[in-house]
Amino acid sequence: GGVLLAVLAAWKLYPALLAVGAVITRRWRAAGAACVGGLLLLAAEVAVIGSGDHVRFVTERVPANSAEFIGHGFNLSLPGMAHRLFGDPCPA
């Protein structure tokens, strides 16, 4: 359960929220496996692509993607919905 959760969270961040459920329900083994699995996958990623590329992705590409797709109609996240309903909170 926990290792699969780590793999899914490495692929898409949303499943990481399920780890919170494991902690709340005191499923320590699943929560621990998810954390250890996530750290191992992160270490493997950094080993393959390098720390510079990882830092660049997190600090440059992720914010750029967020800014580009926040108001897109297919963005069904809560921030996307709030952006469509109330507009850009920090207009340039």
DAURNOR-V693968 format. One record per residue. N is the residue number from 1. OMEGA is omega as a letter, one per 30 degrees, with the letter a starting at -180 (* if undefined). NEAR is the number of other ideal C-beta (glycine too) atoms within 8 Angstrom. Layout:
N OMEGA NEAR
N OMEGA NEAR
//
This chain:
1 a 7
2 a 16
3 l 9
4 l 7
5 l 17
6 l 16
7 l 10
8 l 9
9 l 15
10 a 9
11 a 6
12 a 6
13 a 5
14 a 6
15 l 10
16 l 11
17 l 7
18 l 10
19 l 14
20 l 8
21 l 8
22 l 14
23 a 10
24 a 6
25 l 6
26 l 5
27 a 9
28 a 8
29 l 7
30 l 12
31 l 12
32 l 9
33 l 13
34 l 17
35 a 11
36 l 10
37 l 13
38 l 12
39 l 8
40 l 9
41 l 11
42 l 9
43 l 8
44 l 8
45 l 10
46 l 10
47 a 5
48 a 6
49 a 6
50 a 7
51 l 6
52 l 6
53 l 8
54 l 11
55 l 8
56 l 9
57 a 9
58 a 8
59 a 7
60 a 8
61 a 8
62 l 9
63 l 8
64 l 8
65 a 8
66 a 8
67 a 7
68 a 7
69 a 9
70 a 10
71 a 8
72 a 8
73 l 4
74 l 4
75 a 11
76 l 5
77 l 6
78 l 5
79 l 8
80 l 13
81 l 9
82 l 8
83 l 13
84 a 7
85 a 6
86 l 5
87 a 6
88 a 6
89 a 5
90 a 4
91 a 4
92 * 2
//
